[in-house]
């Protein structure tokens, strides 16, 4: 269950059904396994289906039905592979143009999974044109609703991932879909979204919520407290950049992803690593940013496995580019490989584990790490450039006076736009600044990575400007 968490809870007051929640925190998503003690259904499974199989085996249940709420934009599904492996019925919207056999479902359909549980199909367009939600019943009344990228905790799914030509239509659909769910389902119904836990598929913040009901959403979700046009304008104004790899996910899901291959990559020795770095291939160091800054193979990039690894690798890497991983242990490489197959990066050129001294005969590279208090002191004594690699929306909300903003996803193409001389690079918490610092260090720049929470910048006496400064 690497890089994921699984929790179990009863649904409804009867305890007749149990839901197993499979969290994938690095992508900000959830999958669900629901069972009655004998038979199980699965909602929106990630591509590494071994996690789902382990849950079913532990519960001693048989998976007979797999459901997709929509053709996903942020990961490749494991639904088709899971259904084919188990001989389960694979339920996908009948209107989705897919290249594989499925059980096409439509608004109003009721799927009887077992005598103890059924799902009613509810059309909830907004995140996509053909998005579905599934109301889960045990007996007469719904006990939960799987809302995918429709109704989220305190928010909704973003309506712009299908392109600007559909955004206006989808954002109004999203508002109507949220209200349809509230109109048709009782207040105690558990809301069970796929997105909204840090996913870029969310159009707003869930503020750390881990559970909710229809009644709670009607109290806290702006989709219910605001008039439609005001909500539409606020939602559209709040949309920010999203990962570049998203463009490959919908076509991949429509084609039907094969089962992920998680076999170990070939080992790469010093000479192979040196050659790959010299020819400009991507060699990614998975270690945490403290270890990387202290010593690394020159020319490597730092995407720590301890953060949103797959999101940022997928965002920055040229799609299809050769990729080699460096990690402390084989387990760390395996964890990264699992993250990568979820977004369709299936082929690794190789990997090496151990320490940087084992990966090169050259002198190790390094750079300084610091806090905002140190930056404030340095600016009193000498001229340094401040590079802010947060997204433009974050920067506009508030930033250090005089800072240059190059969002992290633009850094590879804009190294020449980084000011000359000593560059102190920061983000909101340190993860993205280490990525950017590694890119700049590989380019031979003098860089200091600010490994600190941006909220401490003002406390350190750094002057801020922007909308909320």
Secondary structure, DSSP 8 states (H G I E B T S, - for coil): -TT-EEEEEEETTT--EEEEEEEETTTTEEEEEEESSSEEEEES-BS-THHHHHHHHHHT-EEEEEE-SS--SSS-B-HHHHHHHHT-EEEEETTS--SS--EEE-TT-EEEEETTEEEEEEE-TTSSTT-EEEEEESSSSEEEEEEETSEETTEEB-S-TT-HHHHHHHHHHHHHHHHHHHHHS-TT-EEEESS-SS-TTBSS--TT----BHHHHHHH-HHHHS-HHHHHHHHHHT-----TTHHHHHHHHHH-----------B--HHHHHHHHHTT-EEEE-S-HHHHHHSB-TT-EE--TTSSHHHHHHHHS-TT--EEEEESSHHHHHHHHHHHHTTT-----EEEES-GGGT-SS--B--EEE-HHHHHHHHHHS--EEEE-S-HHHHHH-EETT-EE--GGGGGG-GGGS-SS-EEEE-SSSHHHHHHHHHHHHTT--EEEE-S-TTHHHHTT--EESTT-
